[in-house]
Amino acid sequence: MFVTPGYAQEAAPAANSAHPEGEAHPEGEAHPGLEGHTEAGAEHGGGAFPPFDPTHFPSQILWLAITFGLFYLFLKKVVLPRIGGILEVRSDRIAQDLEQAARMKGEADAAVAAYEQELAQAKTNANAIGQKARDGARVDADAEQKRVEAELEAKLAAAEANIASIKAKAMNEVGTIAEDTAAEIVRSLVGSADKADVAAAVKAAS
């Protein structure tokens, strides 16, 4: 059994209390508490520091092994499961976040593809509407041009007919004026004139 100086100091008063003060010890009987105290004092006075005393190494190694085992069990039963649970929760959360991010990316890609398809369809419709409008405008322009040309031709024909009528009327009036003028000239020269002969002469001259 290993006896530490502290234990020896605690055991000495207990041994002294067994023999009250003033009581004589039998001659030749050694005082057990005093002897232990004397040995402990000698050991304490002349020995090394207990943690560095080789005689205490076995007990220190035993307590170290016990402490290490308890600490290992504490780590294995309490700390490591908690750390593993925390890591598992974080891993599940990260996996959920990655899955949600992938799903959102897929939805965004689908939305972009739908937008691009709608944009292409809108461009196609706009081009078709523009081409239809241009074709309609061309048809309307052609119809308007034909209508205007027809109106111009009708007006030109009416103008030409009017001009011909005016010209014919003017020519008739010119012939009458010429006949009257010739008749007056003949009358002034001869004194009398036959209108039929004058008219025949004017027509022959024209």
Helices and strands as residue ranges (DSSP letters): H 5-17, H 32-46, G 50-52, G 54-56, H 57-74, I 75-79, H 80-190, H 195-205
